[in-house]
Amino acid sequence: MVIDDQAGLQDQIIAVLKTVYDPEIPVNIYDLGLVYELHINQEGEVFILVTLTAPGCPVGADIVSEIDEKVRQIEGVKDVHVELTFDPPWNMGMMSDEAKLELGFM
């Protein structure tokens, strides 16, 4: 994952991303490893590249909308661009140790 910090927004954005969940999995999208990139430019524009656990995820559009809506509410964020990708495809190795533990994989 690539993260560019601008004006201290990184920690706030990550905290917000940790409140977004795939309804079928009791772990947030950040710890699941679904956030591939997070860039913040000088103007306060946030660019987030995310994936889903599966291309056919029925709530994929809802997750993308929730990311946009929640990050947009952070003070200092001027605009949000969330892009969905499936390259590379997500796999369980992308999860944080905390997520693996919570899901019983450790």
N, C-alpha and C positions, 0 to 999 in steps of 0.2 A: 504494500500500500504506500502511496506517495502522499505526504501531507506537507503543505506549505503554510506556515503560520503568518498571519497578517493581523497586526493590532490586537494580539491576544485572543482572537476569536476561536482559535483551534479547540481549546478545552471546552468552551461553551457549545460549540457545534458537536463535538464528540459526545458530550453529555446529553444533548438532545437526540442524537442518533441512537443512543442507548435506551431511549424511551420508545423506539419504533420496533414493533415485533411482527414477525410472520405469525398470523393467528394459529397456525398449525404446529408451531414450535415454540416452547416456552423460553426462548433465548432471544435477546435483542439482535438486530441486524448487524451491529458493529462487532459484537463478540462472535457472531456466526461467520464473520469474514466476508459479508456481502458488500461491504464498502471497499471498493478497489482504490479509489483516489479521492482526495479532498484538496482542493486548491482554493486559496483566497487571494484575490488580487488587491492592489492598492486602493481601488475604488470601493471595496467592500462587496464585490461580486463573489459569490461562492459557487464553485463548480464541483459537483459530486458525481463520481462514476460508480454505479452500483450494479449488482447482479441479483439474481434470485436463486433459490436452491434448485429450481427446475424451470425450464423455459415455459412450460404450460401452467405455471402457478396461477390459479384463478384470482388471486388477490394482488397480483403484481402491480397493476395500475393504482390500486389503493395504497400500496406501500410507497410507491413513487410520489403520489400526491401528499401523503402524510409527511414524508421527508421534506418536500418543498414547503408545505404549510408550516411545519414546526421550525425549520431553520430560518425561514423568512421572518419569524417573530423575534429573533434575537437582535438586540440593540447593536447597531453597527453594520448589520447585514443590509446591503442596498438591493441586491437581486440574487436569485438562486436559480441555478441551472442543474437539473438532475438528469443524468443520462443513464439509460439502462443498456447493459451489454451482456453477452453470454460468451465473451472471449476474453480470458479463458473461462471455460465452464467451471462453476463452483464445485468444490469437493470438500469432504469432511476434514481434510487436512488443513483447510483454511480457517478453521474455528480456533478461537483462543483456548488456552488450557481451562479457563473458567467455564467456557461453554461446554467443552468436552466432559468436564467433571459433572456439570449440572445435568447433562444428558446421559450420564452413565457410561461414557466411553473411556474413562480413566479410572 
